[in-house]
Amino acid sequence: MALTYQVNAVGKLDTTSSLNPKQNVSMTSEKVSVLCGEEDEALEYDDDEYDLEAFSDADLSCEDRAPGFSDSMNGVVKPRILLMGLRRSGKSSIQKVVFHKMSPSETLFLESTNKICREDVSSSSFVSFQIWDFPGQIDFFDPTFDYEMIFRGTGALIFVIDSQDNYVEALSRLHLTVTRAYKVNPDISFEVFIHKVDGLSDDHKIEKQRDIHKRTNTDLTDAGLEQIHLSFYLTSIYDHSIFEAFSKVVQKLIPQLPTLENLLNIFISNSGIEKAFLFDVGSKIYIATDSSPVDMQTYELCCDMIDVVIDISCIYGMPNVEAGLPHDKDSMAIIHLNNTTVIYLKEVTKFLAMVCFLRKESFARKGLIDYNFHCFKKAIQEVFDVRVKVQQTRKLLNQRRWSKLTLTSGVCSSTH
Ligand SMILES: Nc1nc2c(ncn2[C@@H]2O[C@H](COP(=O)(O)OP(=O)(O)OP(=O)(O)O)[C@@H](O)[C@H]2O)c(=O)[nH]1
């Protein structure tokens, strides 16, 4: 597949000739700049000047990195993604494969979960949430169980259905869960993973999805809750479908998604690129892509490329001691496929990477692409800065509100 291959692992980036005269690069999304003309093609852009690492992690507490969901007195908590479903439907396997790099075959030895497992996922500046894995046997509608508290802070509820099993019971549990959760928090996104589809033929998969879709919608309509929207995904841990489904779930929790998509659209249209993804490298979740449709094969190629880069970096790269990663913000890779397509990976931060698909002819203008990438990086920094400012203001306002309340109550008690 790969005719030529080039990886710059940690600390080995060859950011040679920075021929660019110090230009004043504009930072707003509308101004992702375009360079045209012959001489621009010679440019090699040095991204070091704008060190995104500086704002990717260190400046922020965990709370700051959370997208949305304010519920405590003066802070912001991470949105929760709940993994629910009957026993042995595959919940823990999904979590282990996507977030712990467990190989699918190892999940055969996973023991049944007997208590709620919470895990923080804060792998990048944009991806930050908590996953709660519920044991299949738990009756969370038991009166002693505070399900209202759980649903109140939930961003997405993933209900996993084992497609290789009889799913009648799973569907009635899904209905119960969704209706109760909706009453507590109508903002939850409800996601249904029709899981373990690796054992089914293509026709059978579609048929199952149609059947499950029809039954759940009929149940909701009968209950007068047709306004509840469920999204369905066919998933398996044995291929990339689980990563793709998880990407779509996570994207719904990123408030900056439209801005990121817009930036990617501007970037690709000005750089001769056919498709670009913004990946969270650790989990292989793509947090944004441009508006052209995503096909599974392209996504799989991106995942394979990320695996290769990580493997090579682990072997030949110098460890990024601070972050505990084998790659850093300077890592990049180029793969030339034998069908004249080039895949170009460039790190945006130490956690985020952009993967682009383009024609060989367009790649000849690498200088232009690198320059536009550099502008894209700066625009992302702006998005991030704005978010930090909004969150800091929100915190400040909350603190003020509380001190005002304290004062008021002080006045009340003295007049009494
Ligand atoms: N064929 C196939 N098997 C899977 C898939 N995902 C999980 N499994 C298997 O399903 C079995 C149960 O997986 P678990 O992850 O333990 O299920 P769980 O829902 O967490 O179970 P509880 O902890 O009991 O609630 C394991 O043997 C997994 O290997 C899949 O996509 N395809």
PDBQT file of the ligand as one rigid body, heavy atoms in Angstrom, charges set to zero:
ROOT
HETATM    1  N1  LIG A 501     -18.669 -11.064  18.678  1.00  0.00    +0.000 N 
HETATM    2  C1  LIG A 501     -18.553 -10.021  19.480  1.00  0.00    +0.000 A 
HETATM    3  N2  LIG A 501     -18.419 -10.210  20.805  1.00  0.00    +0.000 NA
HETATM    4  C2  LIG A 501     -18.316  -9.120  21.601  1.00  0.00    +0.000 A 
HETATM    5  C3  LIG A 501     -18.328  -7.802  21.082  1.00  0.00    +0.000 A 
HETATM    6  N3  LIG A 501     -18.224  -6.945  22.111  1.00  0.00    +0.000 NA
HETATM    7  C4  LIG A 501     -18.147  -7.677  23.219  1.00  0.00    +0.000 A 
HETATM    8  N4  LIG A 501     -18.202  -8.995  22.928  1.00  0.00    +0.000 N 
HETATM    9  C5  LIG A 501     -18.137 -10.133  23.878  1.00  0.00    +0.000 C 
HETATM   10  O1  LIG A 501     -19.272 -10.058  24.713  1.00  0.00    +0.000 OA
HETATM   11  C6  LIG A 501     -18.941 -10.619  25.984  1.00  0.00    +0.000 C 
HETATM   12  C7  LIG A 501     -19.455  -9.746  27.099  1.00  0.00    +0.000 C 
HETATM   13  O2  LIG A 501     -18.764  -8.531  27.078  1.00  0.00    +0.000 OA
HETATM   14  P1  LIG A 501     -18.712  -7.514  28.323  1.00  0.00    +0.000 P 
HETATM   15  O3  LIG A 501     -18.009  -6.316  27.834  1.00  0.00    +0.000 OA
HETATM   16  O4  LIG A 501     -18.180  -8.185  29.525  1.00  0.00    +0.000 OA
HETATM   17  O5  LIG A 501     -20.259  -7.218  28.554  1.00  0.00    +0.000 OA
HETATM   18  P2  LIG A 501     -20.920  -6.225  29.614  1.00  0.00    +0.000 P 
HETATM   19  O6  LIG A 501     -22.107  -5.640  28.940  1.00  0.00    +0.000 OA
HETATM   20  O7  LIG A 501     -19.918  -5.276  30.163  1.00  0.00    +0.000 OA
HETATM   21  O8  LIG A 501     -21.373  -7.257  30.735  1.00  0.00    +0.000 OA
HETATM   22  P3  LIG A 501     -21.756  -6.968  32.286  1.00  0.00    +0.000 P 
HETATM   23  O9  LIG A 501     -20.532  -6.449  32.933  1.00  0.00    +0.000 OA
HETATM   24  O10 LIG A 501     -22.149  -8.300  32.782  1.00  0.00    +0.000 OA
HETATM   25  O11 LIG A 501     -22.903  -6.005  32.282  1.00  0.00    +0.000 OA
HETATM   26  C8  LIG A 501     -17.423 -10.795  26.002  1.00  0.00    +0.000 C 
HETATM   27  O12 LIG A 501     -17.138 -12.169  25.820  1.00  0.00    +0.000 OA
HETATM   28  C9  LIG A 501     -16.928 -10.013  24.789  1.00  0.00    +0.000 C 
HETATM   29  O13 LIG A 501     -15.780 -10.591  24.163  1.00  0.00    +0.000 OA
HETATM   30  C10 LIG A 501     -18.446  -7.641  19.653  1.00  0.00    +0.000 A 
HETATM   31  O14 LIG A 501     -18.460  -6.543  19.087  1.00  0.00    +0.000 OA
HETATM   32  N5  LIG A 501     -18.558  -8.784  18.923  1.00  0.00    +0.000 N 
ENDROOT
TORSDOF 0
